[in-house]
């Protein structure tokens, strides 16, 4: 009986350690995701600004007549 309780205690300790490890990893992944989403938003804004600037420049070009 004591041996079974010791085995159970060991398994519970392993599960607790695994949960802690997974929680830590999950927190890190959430931070990475937030940083990636922020970078994605910044790049999307830069692309929109570049697109707008290209459209403005295209309007200044004379029309090509064949």
PAZAPA-4460 file (N, C-alpha, C; in steps of 0.05 Angstrom, whole numbers, plus 32768, in hexadecimal, padded with zeros to 4 digits):
% residues 66
    n_x    n_y    n_z   ca_x   ca_y   ca_z    c_x    c_y    c_z   seq   type   mol
   8010   7FE8   8000   8000   8000   8000   8011   8019   8000     1      X     A
   8026   801A   8010   8037   8031   8012   8046   8035   7FF8     2      X     A
   804E   801F   7FEB   805C   8020   7FD2   804A   802C   7FBC     3      X     A
   8030   8024   7FBC   801D   802F   7FA9   8019   804D   7FAD     4      X     A
   8018   8055   7FC6   8015   8072   7FCC   802D   8082   7FC3     5      X     A
   8045   8076   7FC7   805D   8083   7FBE   805E   8086   7F9F     6      X     A
   8055   8071   7F92   8054   8071   7F74   8040   8086   7F6B     7      X     A
   8029   8087   7F78   8014   809B   7F72   801F   80B7   7F77     8      X     A
   802C   80BC   7F8D   8037   80D6   7F93   804C   80DE   7F7E     9      X     A
   805C   80CB   7F75   8070   80D1   7F60   8063   80D9   7F46    10      X     A
   804E   80CA   7F3F   803F   80D0   7F26   8032   80EB   7F28    11      X     A
   8026   80F1   7F3E   8019   810B   7F42   802E   8122   7F40    12      X     A
   8045   811D   7F4C   805B   8131   7F4A   8063   8136   7F2D    13      X     A
   8064   8120   7F1D   806B   8122   7F01   8056   8132   7EF2    14      X     A
   803D   812D   7EF8   8027   813B   7EEA   8028   8159   7EF1    15      X     A
   802D   815F   7F0A   802E   817B   7F13   8046   8189   7F05    16      X     A
   805D   817B   7F03   8074   8187   7EF6   806E   818B   7ED8    17      X     A
   8061   8178   7ECC   805A   817B   7EB0   8046   8192   7EAB    18      X     A
   8033   8194   7EBD   801F   81AA   7EBA   802E   81C5   7EBD    19      X     A
   8040   81C7   7ED0   804F   81E0   7ED3   8060   81E6   7EBA    20      X     A
   806D   81D2   7EB0   807D   81D5   7E98   806C   81DE   7E80    21      X     A
   8055   81D1   7E7C   8043   81D8   7E66   8037   81F4   7E6A    22      X     A
   8031   81FC   7E82   8027   8217   7E87   803C   822B   7E80    23      X     A
   8055   8226   7E88   806B   8239   7E81   806E   823B   7E63    24      X     A
   806E   8223   7E55   8071   8223   7E38   805A   8232   7E2B    25      X     A
   8042   822E   7E35   802A   823B   7E2A   802C   8259   7E2D    26      X     A
   8035   8262   7E44   8039   827F   7E48   804D   828B   7E34    27      X     A
   8063   827C   7E30   8076   8285   7E1C   806B   8286   7E00    28      X     A
   805B   8272   7DF9   804F   8271   7DDF   803B   8288   7DDB    29      X     A
   802C   828E   7DF0   801A   82A5   7DEF   8029   82BF   7DEA    30      X     A
   803F   82C2   7DF7   804F   82DA   7DF3   805A   82DC   7DD7    31      X     A
   8063   82C5   7DCC   806D   82C4   7DB1   8057   82CB   7D9D    32      X     A
   803F   82C0   7DA2   8028   82C5   7D91   8021   82E3   7D91    33      X     A
   8020   82EF   7DA8   801A   830B   7DAA   802F   831C   7D9B    34      X     A
   8048   8315   7D9E   805D   8324   7D90   805B   8321   7D72    35      X     A
   8055   8308   7D6A   8052   8303   7D4D   803A   8312   7D41    36      X     A
   8024   8312   7D50   800C   8320   7D47   8012   833E   7D45    37      X     A
   8020   8349   7D59   8027   8366   7D58   8039   836C   7D40    38      X     A
   804C   835B   7D3B   805E   835E   7D24   804E   835C   7D0A    39      X     A
   803C   834A   7D08   802B   8346   7CF1   801A   835F   7CEC    40      X     A
   800F   836B   7D01   8000   8383   7CFF   8011   839A   7CF5    41      X     A
   8029   839C   7D00   803C   83B2   7CF8   8043   83AF   7CDA    42      X     A
   8048   8396   7CD1   804F   8392   7CB5   8037   8397   7CA3    43      X     A
   801F   8390   7CAC   8007   8396   7C9C   8003   83B4   7C99    44      X     A
   8009   83C3   7CAE   8006   83E0   7CAC   801B   83EB   7C98    45      X     A
   8034   83E1   7C99   8048   83EA   7C87   8041   83E3   7C6A    46      X     A
   8035   83CB   7C66   802D   83C4   7C4B   8017   83D6   7C41    47      X     A
   8004   83DD   7C52   7FEE   83EF   7C4A   7FFA   840A   7C43    48      X     A
   800D   8414   7C52   8019   842E   7C4D   8028   842D   7C32    49      X     A
   8037   8417   7C2E   8045   8415   7C14   8032   8413   7BFD    50      X     A
   801D   8404   7C00   8009   8402   7BEB   7FFD   841D   7BE4    51      X     A
   7FF7   842C   7BF8   7FEB   8447   7BF5   7FFF   8459   7BE6    52      X     A
   8018   8457   7BEE   802D   8468   7BE1   8031   8460   7BC4    53      X     A
   8031   8446   7BBE   8033   843D   7BA2   801C   8446   7B92    54      X     A
   8004   8445   7B9D   7FEC   844E   7B8F   7FEE   846C   7B89    55      X     A
   7FF8   847B   7B9C   7FFC   8498   7B98   8010   849D   7B81    56      X     A
   8026   848F   7B82   803A   8492   7B6D   8030   8489   7B52    57      X     A
   8020   8474   7B51   8015   846A   7B38   8003   847F   7B2B    58      X     A
   7FF5   848E   7B3C   7FE3   84A3   7B31   7FF3   84BA   7B25    59      X     A
   800C   84BD   7B2C   801D   84D3   7B21   8029   84CB   7B06    60      X     A
   802A   84B1   7B00   8036   84A8   7AE7   8024   84B0   7AD0    61      X     A
   8030   84B8   7ABA   8020   84BD   7AA2   8015   84A3   7A96    62      X     A
   7FFE   84A5   7A89   7FF2   848D   7A7D   8002   8484   7A65    63      X     A
   8005   846A   7A63   8014   845F   7A4B   8000   845B   7A35    64      X     A
   8006   8466   7A1D   7FF5   8462   7A06   8004   8453   79F1    65      X     A
   7FF9   843D   79E8   8006   842C   79D4   8001   8435   79B9    66      X     A
***
